Amino acid sequence: MGVILTKQPGAGGTSDHGILIGLLDDDHIQYILVDGSRGFSSTVSGIMPTESSHLVTKEYADTLSGTGQTNTASNLGAGEGIYAQKVGVNLQFKSLVEAGSITLTSDSDAITISGGAGEGASDHGELTGLEEDDHPQYHTDARGDARYYTESEVDAISGTLSSEIYKTAFETFILNAGDISNKYIDLSTIPKANNTISIFVYKGIKGLLNTDYTVSGTRVNWSGKDWDGALETSDVLEVICWH
């Protein structure tokens, strides 16, 4: 007896999985769900991760256990450092401790150190003991007397000093048109016979010698000398008489 198979209308299937209905149903309980609501029921093996997005195996995690990253910390400057050491992944720092009148307060951003031996004076004049001789590198009358002769000591050695020694007189002239035309200036007093006269030009020409002028009585004359024609109006002459 034979069997005859016939195809009934509407009872056909498909060879394309994607056009099936019910694809969003949880029909495959051997899989984990993307929402993580069903985990693995046994251990899962894997390979060593090579990319940052790869899952980490126990073997890989064990190789890193307790080592932490290779970075560290250090203290800057010449002061007392607060960094102590690194233990595993933990950077360890020393604590700041209050002592004496020093107090510490902190907030989320900073630690404030207050107190100490007092604010002190910011103005030198407010300090005490300013009359005390705390600076032996500076001159005082006592140290000066020990190093130099006093006037009375010098007088005792060499006699009374004459107040006429190195007596000096200064006169300053701003030349006008008349001075340039006359080619002379007149001093207020007649230099003594033993006087030395020096004349300096502080404006205009420089480096004039005493041969550039003659002195007769109170008159300093440069007619026919090197100054003749070189000096100009507003040039400043300083005449020094000394002996």
VOZAZA-289814 format. One record per atom (N, C-alpha, C): x, y, z. Coordinates in pm, whole numbers, plus 50000, padded with zeros to 5 digits. Layout:
N
XYZ...
This chain:
243
500854988150000500005000050000500895012450000500685021749910501545033649901500965045449977501885055850005501495068250075501645079749977500645087549967500685098849874500675111749957501735120649937501835133450006501335144349914500465152349965499945163349884500145176449959500335187549888500535200949945499225208049953498825211850077497545218450097497745233650089496845240850032496945255550025497055261750166498025271650182498205278950311499055271950410499485259650386500265252050483501755252350452502155261150360503555261250316504495267750416505815265250418506845271150505507735280950426508965283650481509925292550414511325287850442512205291650355513635288350375514415300450426513755312150450514395324550496514025326950641515005325550733514755327150876514235341050908514695350850833514365364450864512925368350844512145360150771510755363950749509805356350841510385348650932509565341651029508965351351127507815347751180507215355651286507705350851421507605359451524508005355751660509505355951682510255363351598511705363451615512165370251744511325378751799511695385651923511325377552047510695366252029510375357752144511635351252198511625348452329512785341952391512655326852374512895322152250512735307852219514035300152237515165307152261516475300452270517075303052408516695294952501517125297252640518585293552664519235288152564520655285152578521525297652559520895308752520521635321052498521405330852615522385339352635522185350352730521475361652657520795370052732520045380952673520895393752673520665402152575521455414352565521175424052679519995422752742519695431652853520265426552985520985415152981521635409953099520725403553200519465401253166518525395553262518735380553284519465373753196519785359653218521285357953200521965354453310523405352853306523835339053265525155337053265525685323753234525395314353349525125302053314524875291853418526125283853449527215286353380528465279153403529605288653369530845284153387532005292453355532105294553205532665305553170532835309053029534315310953003534805304952899536205306352862536335317252756537555321852737537775332252636539245333152601539585343052525540975345252485541515357652555542815359252551543415371152612542955383552536542465393952604541995405952535543155413552472542905419052356543925427052287543455441152257542165443652272541615456752248540915461652375540795474952389540185480452510538715476652524538055473052415536635469452421536415454552448537475446452453537355432152476537015429252621536235418452642535995413952778537275408452838537435410052969538645405753037538435391953096539365382953068539305369453127539935369653265539655359153345540235358253478541755357553470542245350453371543695349153356544355362753340543745371053256544295384353233544225392953359543065392153428542905399853550543885395653658544165382453663545105377553764546505382853742546875384953616548235389853588548415404253634547285411553650547365425653691547065427653838546585417453904546135418654041547245423954132546985435254199547915440554299549035448954241549125450254108550245457754052549895472354027548655475153992548255488953964548945494353840548765507153815549425513453703550855517053740551665520053641553075522953665553335537453703552275545753706552505559753742552775561053892553385572653928553715574954068553585589954096553965594254214553895608454251555245612854304555465625854309556735631154359556505644854420557455649254503557395662354566558235672254485557755684554473558485694854402559095704754500560155711554457560765721954540561665716154648562215725254730563185721354833562555719654971561255721754982560595720755111560345706355155559665704755267559335691655321558225685555235558455673855178557475667455090556395660155168555215658855107554125651655171553855638255104554465635454988554285622454925555145612154996554535600655027555275590155099555665578655006554655571854947554955559954870553715555454793553915545454708552805539154635552755524554674551585520054717551375506154753550285500554661550655491654572549695486554476549195497754387547905499954388547325510754309547085523254395547555523054519547255533754614548445543154631548245556154600549255566354628549055571254770550085570254851549975573654993550735586655023550065595855096550635608755131550655610455283551605618055331551685620955474550565630655513550205630155640549165639055692549785651655750549065662555745549465674955810548855674955951549675678056051549245677256190549375690956256548355694956331548425707356407549415705856522550135716656552551065716456664551215730556718551335731856850551485744856912550315753856878550625765756825549565775056788549185773956641549735763956572549405761856431548075754256421547145759656344545875752956321545685750556172544955739856141544665736156003543165736055981542735742055875541335741255833541305738055685540285730555643540245726555503538825727255450538745728655319537475727555250537685718355130536795719055036536895709854922538065712854832538635724754843539705728654751541055731354816541075734854944542335739555001542455736255148543715736055195544035734755336544665747955380544125754055485544625766955533545405764855661546645770155664547515769255782547495782855850547135783255978547025795956050547795795256181548035807156237548675807756368550175809556355550915803456444552355804756444552795814056555553945820456534554525828956638553965843056633552885845156563552305858556555552545864556418551735874556387551825880756256553145888256239553665894656346554875902456334554585915856270555615924356260555455937756204555905937756060555155944855976555555946355837556285959555815556265968455915556935981355909558175980755998559355983355940560595982656016560545991756138559916003356126559856012856236559056008056354558215997656335557395992456444558125981956527559305977856485560065967856560560615973856689560815965456788561465969756911562965967556900563715974156988565165972156991565925978956880565325989156814566005995756702567246003456747567306007156874568466014656925569626005456960569425992556959570485983256994571445981456877572695978756908573725977156806573735962656758572745959256674572625945456626573365943056495573935953556436574575952356305576035956856313576935948056351578345952156367579025955756235578365953256123578965956855995578805971755963577985978956045577745993056020578646001756108578886013956060579716023456135578956029156254579636030356365579136037756481580246047156526579906056756611580946065756662582046057856733581646047756810582626039956885583576032556790583016026156687583876018956593584696028556508584096040456476584846050356400585996055956480585796058856608586866064056692588016054256705587696041356700588746031256712589566030156583588996034156469589686032656341590406045456298589806057256324590336069856272590806078856385591726087956349592136098256444591036108656457590836113656577589916124756597590656137756569589916148756559590546161756532591566165356638591206162956765592136166356873593396158056867593266145356825594456136756815595356141256701594766145156589595586150056477596286163056515595566172156581596166184756623597326182356717597176172456803598256169556897599496164156826599296157256716600426151456643601106161756555600336169556478600916178356375600686193056400600106196956514599826210856540598446214556486598016226356520596696230856477596686232356326595716226156262595616226656116595096240256074595646245255966595196258255914593906256455836592976265455866591696264755796591816269955653593016275555617593206280955483593616270255383593996258455431594426247855339593256243455254593526242555124592526238055027591286247055026591516259855051590386269055043589996270454896588716269054865588256268254727587146278154703587156284254582586076293354542585546288854407584216288954392583576285054267582806296854211582866298554081582016308154012581536301753883580286303953851579696298353731579206309653641579506308553512579106318753415578356312153300577196317753268576466313753147576726324553044577486321452942577956331552847576796337452769576826350852757575846357752674576546363452552575786370652469576346375952345577476385952373577336393852482578376403352517579676396552554579576385452633580776377952670581486372552547580696367352451581286361752330581976372752249581336384352244581916395652170583166401152239583096402652373584236407952449585386398052457585036384952457586026374252468586686374052605585906377552708586416376552844585246376152941585536371853066584616372853178585386378553295584686384753390585326390553508584906382853632585896378353709585636371653835585226381853940584596377254046584136386254152585276390754241586346382654252587516386254332588776383054255589856389554294591146387054228591756374454288592086364454207592736352454261594066356054326594376348854435595646350854502596786345454417597976349854450599126346354369599376331254367599046324854479599296310354486598076302054447597046308654395595856301354352596116293154226595476281754220595416274054095594006275854039593946279153910592636281753847592366270653746591176264853754590716255153655589376259853602589186258753472587926262953410587376251153332586096248053356585436236853289584266242053207584086236253091582946239753007581926228553019580716231453071579696221253093578636220952985578816229452884577916229052769578726233652649578516227352537579266231252419580566223652410581686230452379582966223752355583506217852484584356207952471584936201052587586456200952576587086197252685588516194452683589406206752664589006218352714589816230352699590956230352801592116234852761593296234952848593496248852907594356249953012594596263053072595396272352981595926266752873596606275152774595616281852681594346279052697593316284752611592816298252663593376303052773592936315752831594066321652914593946334652947594886341453037594086347753149594726349753262594086355953378594896368053418594226379453426594876391853469593926399053563594316399953689593416405753787592196396853801591026402753780589786394853785589356389953648590086393653544589616390853408590216377953354589336369453304589726357253232589476359953085590546360153005590466364652866590896353352774590126351252667590496340752570590686346252428590846359352419591056365452287592366360552227592306355752105593486350752036593916336952078593176330752171593476317252217592606306952143592806294352176592046283752109590546285052133590176291352248588746293052276588106303352183588956312452132588446323452050587726317751928586416320251918585606315151808584996301451835585416294951946584876281651978583726282452078583826291952174582756293552272581536300052207580346296252258579106301252202578186306152314577196314052274576196318752370575536306852440575316307752570574706297552657575676286652700576946287152651577926277952708578106281352856578326271252940578456273053084579906270753124580526280953184581896279953235581866279353387582576269853446582716269353591584176271853623584436282453701585796286453737586046282153881587136274653903587496269854036588856275654072588916283054181590176288254233590496281154363591646275154373591976267954495593486268254522593836265854647595246264954684595396255854806
